[in-house]
């Protein structure tokens, strides 16, 4: 059964607007929202980056049925795992079984801000595994002492632990990260519509939910939508390790300034036609993802909701049964 969701882009919208968008997503029949957890936007044009853990508190009272996923937190450097255990426990108490927590190994853009050395991918995977171990122990409500390779916790106890299991959905780029997600996660946050990735996740022990985002830019004029994507979300044109290692938004602006509109857009659906959006979504569904959500780049979120109601949702329901 495929569930369809909506992206709350913390980089493009201020916190109060994100809350209104979540309410709007619930009113328009989306199953869930995914909200990003970053300290910086990728480029200045995006213009925002609120503290997601404050926004989540507001979402708990602004919505009543919508599932809420954080996609994704890096609980390694910027915020200590013991603090993340408390933040997620509190969020779970407010959202109940509507809360999913995505985690990953992060990007230098957000995690270098305290002056720590940016670890290698191998070290970050080890850190993530240890961080999740610490967090799950703290969620029990027991007093925890931990002296590990990367983290120390002394006499820590969460007096308001979660009352329901909090699913940890692990993001993964590359074989080693996918295998880690299958081994330690309650779900997988993927990035490519490739069946081989899901098979590797399953062979590594993974059996939980599988999440993926379709980036797009709806608009009545295709060329204008392409220009909007190029202006606001040029980072979509960067491939490989670069996006994980660039430390500032100015570096992203320098790197993306060399991209043409065609290079930025690539296969990203832009314009009024629902066909390419459905094709992109169904590629993930066919690969084995069961939570597919849409990131509408740009300011016109109300227009996208009309597009969802009138064209996109009916086309998706025809393409795949949701219930």
N, C-alpha and C positions, 0 to 999 in steps of 0.2 A: 504494500500500500504506500503510495507516494504522497507525501505531505509537501505543500508549497508555502513558502515564506517570503518575507520582505526584509531587505537590509535597512537597518538604522545606521546610517553612515556618520559616525561621530566626527569624521574629518571634514564633512561638508555642511553640517547643521549644528546650531547651538543646542544646548541641553533641553530647553523648553520646547523647541521645535521637534526634537526627537521624541519627546513624550507625546506631543500631539500626533506625530506620524504613527506611533504605536497604537494610539487610540483609533486612528483612521484605518490602520491595517486590520485591527480587530473588527471594526464596523464593516469592512469590505470583505470579510470572510477568509482572510489568510489564517493558516494554521499556526504560524509562529513568526517571530522576528529574530534576526541575528543582529547583535550590536557589537561594534568593534571596541577594543580596549587599547588605545594608543596614547602616548604622551604628545606626539606631534602629528600634524598632517604630513603627507608626502611632499606637497608643494604649497606655496603660499596661497595660491588661488583657491584651494579648498577651504582654508581659512578658520578651521575650528579643531578642537580636540579636548572636549570636556572630560571630567573624571567619571568614568562609566559607573563606578560603584555608587555614586550619588544618583545618577540617572536611573539605575536599576531600582532604587527605593521608590522613586516616583512612578516607575512603570508598574510596580506591584499594586498601587492603588488606582492607577489610571486605566488598567485593563483587568479583566476578570476571567477570561478563558484562554487567552493567547499564551502559547508556550514562548519562553524567552531563552535564547541561547546567547552566550558571550562568545564571539568568534573573532579572534581568540586572545586569551591572556598569556603572557610570558611570565610565569611565576618564579623566575630565576634570579634576576639581578635588580631590577628597579624596585620590586616589592618582594620582601622575604616570604618564603612559603608559610611561615607561621602566621604572618599577617594576612596572607591570602586565605588561609584556612578559616580565620575569623570572619573575613569579608564574605566569603562564599557561604559560610554557615548562616550568617545573618540574612543574606539574600535569599537563601533557601527557606528560611522560616517565614519570610514575607511572600514568596512566590509559590511555596510548596512544591508539588510535583510538576509544576510548569517550568522549572528552572533546569537548564542544561549548561554545563560549563566547558567551553572549549579551551584547550591549552596547547601551546606550542613552544618552540625554541626561540622565537622572537626575531626582531630585527635591530640592528645597531641604532637605527634612527630613534627608537624609543628607549632602549635599554642602557645606553652608554651615559646617560645624563648625570649620574653620580660620580663619574670619573673612573669607573672600574674598567679594566681591560676587557675588550670584547672577546669572549672565548671562541674557540674553534667549534665547528659543528659537532664534532665527536664529543667534546667536553660538554656542550650544551645538552646533548641527548642524555649524557650521564647525569647532569644536573636536574633535568626534567624528571628522570626516573626517581632520583632521591627526593626531589621536592614533592612529588605525588605521594611517595611513601609517608613523608612527614605529615602532609595534609590529611591523608586518610586516617592516620593514627590520631591526630588532633580532633577529627570529626567524631570520634568515639565518645568524647567528653572526658576521657581519662587524662591524668597528668602525664605529660610526655617529656622525657629527656632524650635527646638525640645528639650524638657526636659523630657526624659522618664526614665524608671526604670534602663536601662542599658546604654543609650547613650545620650549625649548632643551635640546639633548642634546649633551654633549661627551665624546669619547673613551669611548663606552659600547660594551661588547661582552658578549654573553651567551655564556659558555663552555659552558653546557649548553643549547643550543637544542633546539627540538622535533625529534623524529625523524620525525614524520608531520605532515601538514598539519593545522593547527588551524582548524576552521571558525568563522568569526566570524558570528554570527547577529544581525542588527541589528534592534532594536525600533523600531517606528514608530507614533506617533499623528499623524494628519493627512497631507495629501497630500505636503507637502514631505519629511516624515520617511520616508514610504513610498518616494518616489522616491529618496531617499538610500540606503535599504536595498537597493533594486534595483541601484543604481549601484556601491556599494562593498562590499556584504555577500556572504557565502556562504550566506545564508539570511535568513529574515524571521520576526521574533517579533511576531505580531499580537495584536489585542485585541478584534476584533469579527468575527462570522461573516458577513462581507459579501464576496461574490464580486468586487465592483468593486474592493475593496482589493487582492486578489490579482492581478487583471488589471492594476492600476496598477503593482504590484511587478514583474510580468512585462514590461510594456511599458517599464519603466525599466531592463531588463537582468537582472532577477532570475530565477534558475533553480534556487535551492537549496531546502533543507528549509524548511518553514513550520510554525511552532510557535504553539500557543494553549492557554490554560488555561481549564478549567471550574471555577469556584468553586462549592462546594456544602457542604451540611451533612447528612450521613447521620445518622439516629437513629431509634429505634423509634417515637418520638412526634413527629409533624410540628410541633406547636406548640412543643414543647420545643426542637426543632432550630432553628426560626425565632428563638426567644429567644436561643439560643446564638450564632447568626450575628450577631444584633443587638448582643449584648454584646461578642463577641470581635473581630468584623470589621466594625464600623460604617462604616469607610472605603469599603466597597463601595458605599455610598449616595451618595458624592460624585462628581459628574460634572465634566467639563471641565478647565480649566487649574488649578483650585483645588488639586487633589491634587499638582501639580508645584511649587506656589509656597508652600504653608504651611511654615514653617520648623521647627516643633516639634510633638511629640506632644500637648502641651497645646492647641495651636491646633486640631489634628485633633479632640481631645475636645470642644472648644467648638463646632466646626462640626457634628460629628455628634450632639451632644446635642439638637439641634433635630429630628432625624429620628425618625419613628415606626418601629415594627417593619416595617410594610408598605413604607415608603420605603427602608429598608435592604435588605430582602429582595428586593423587586422580583420579577424572574423567576428568581432564584437557586433552584435545586432544594434543597428541605429535606424531611427526613423519610425514610420507609422505601421509597417507591415508586421503582423504577428508571426508570420511564417518562420523567419530566422530565429526568433526568440523560442518558439516551440521546438524547433530543430535542435537548438542548443540545450534546452532543458531535457529533451528526450534522449539526447546523447548521454547525459548523466544517468537518467533513469535506466536506460538500456545497459549501462555499465554496472548498475547495481546500487546506485544511490537512492535512498528513500526520503531524504530531506533536501529539497532543492529550493533555493531562494533567489530572489531577484534584486539586484542592486541597480536602481534607477539613478544614473549619474545626472547631476544637475539639480536645479531648483524646482522644476515642475513635477512635484510629487503628486499633486492633485490630478494633473492630467494623466499621469501614469495610472492612478486608481481608476479613472474612467476607462482607460484602455484595458485594464485588468478585468473590470466588470463586463465590458461590452464585447471584447474580442479575445484577450489572452486566456482567461479562465475557461470560457466555453471550448476553446480550441484544445486546451490541455485536458479537460475532462473527456473530450472526444478521443484524444490520443491515448489516455491511460486512465483506468478506474482509480479513483482516489480513496474510496471507502470500501 
